[in-house]
Amino acid sequence: DDYLHGPRAAWFAFAMTVMLMLLDYIDRQVIVSLFPHIKEEWGLSDKQLGALVSVVSMTVGVGAIPVALVADRVSRVKSIFVMALTWSLACVACMFTRNYSHLLLARAVVGAGEAGYGSAGSALIASHFPSRMRSALMASFFASASIGSVLGVILGGIIASHWGWKAAFGVVGFPGVILAVLYLKVKDYHTVALQP
C-alpha cells in the first residue's frame, strides 16, 4: 500500500489524467454556447440542437463498458491515449463540418472517444497512490469534469464571438491532441490476468 512507481510518477500521472478529464468535458460542452450561432447559420430546430449534445452521452453510455474492459485487458495508458486522441480529433473535425449530419456524426465520435475514460482514468490514478489518498484524489479527478463543463460553455461563447463558432471546436480540440501524445509518458500498472 504505497506509491506504485514513486511519488513523482504518481503525481505526473494524476496531473495528466486530471488535465485530460478537464479537456474531455470542455470538448463535450463547448457546443452548448454555440447553439445560437449554429441555429442561425443552418436553421436547425431545438430538437436537432439537443441531439448534438445528447448523442455524446448516448455513445459514452453505449461504449463505456466495452472500452473499460479493453483498457483493463490491454493497457490503461495506451487506451487513454487512443481515447483522448479520438475525442480531440473528432472535436477538431467539428470545425470542418458543412452540414448538420456531418456535425452530428463528429459529435458521436467525440462521445465514442470519451467512453470509458472516467473508469480507465480513475483506475490508473488509484493504482499509483496509497489507499489513504484515493478518496481525495478521486474527488479531484471527478470535480475536474464539472469545472471542464463550465469552462467549455464559457470558452465556446468567447471564441465564437471573436472568430466564429466553428473556430471554437479547433481551439478546444487541439490541446487534447498534444496532451494525448504526452500521456504516453505516464507509467502504467501491470495487467493482472483475469481468473474464471
Steps between C-alpha positions, in 0.01 A plus 500: 500500500745759372574699187517266202799666329583770755338838579636679195355253249173490695449877502591523132240232420245683715566841341482361145183302570325796664600734216359255246176472699477880496546504121259209463217707646605822330475319164168347602334824614652759265212455257236626745601866471522463120131413459383852406770525230434152357124551509530829312741372236343159431140563608489207741212413731536476877462123466797483263709718730414279796610194305847655455544485878315177576677297229823537699341363817336218303827381346676532836229286660512234229880484481601546865502136610660348186771770494570457872530123454754553221694744719514241782627227272744697283641815658345795680758743362470387137120489525488852644735619226268357232187636671642852544636510147163383362281750685743788439531436125122457477455835675740662253310330214181680613671817383500376139143369481276646231159375608304367795551130420877536493500695827277240667733221384809685624331557835419128523870423449584747779280288728653175373843634588389608846337164577684321778733791577361563848539137603843451342627831637377433853647147495837638393501767772393252768778260404772765535419622852470352851141417597495772770512766224254355249176665614643852471666418168181352353304805620748729324490290184121504475475866607709591196208377286269762649761771458559390140127517426482862615821595319373339179190718496695817588780439249256411225319830540817708513664331201183508289454872559855572376575241230170325422335188638700249298830632635390412853526128422857534376619718787374257766580183302868551415632503860355151549703367207821630660407370845406159357849458353664615825285250690712218360766609753271396789603172662239225484433225751534131429191336357387214721376189320126450551404173667171322418 
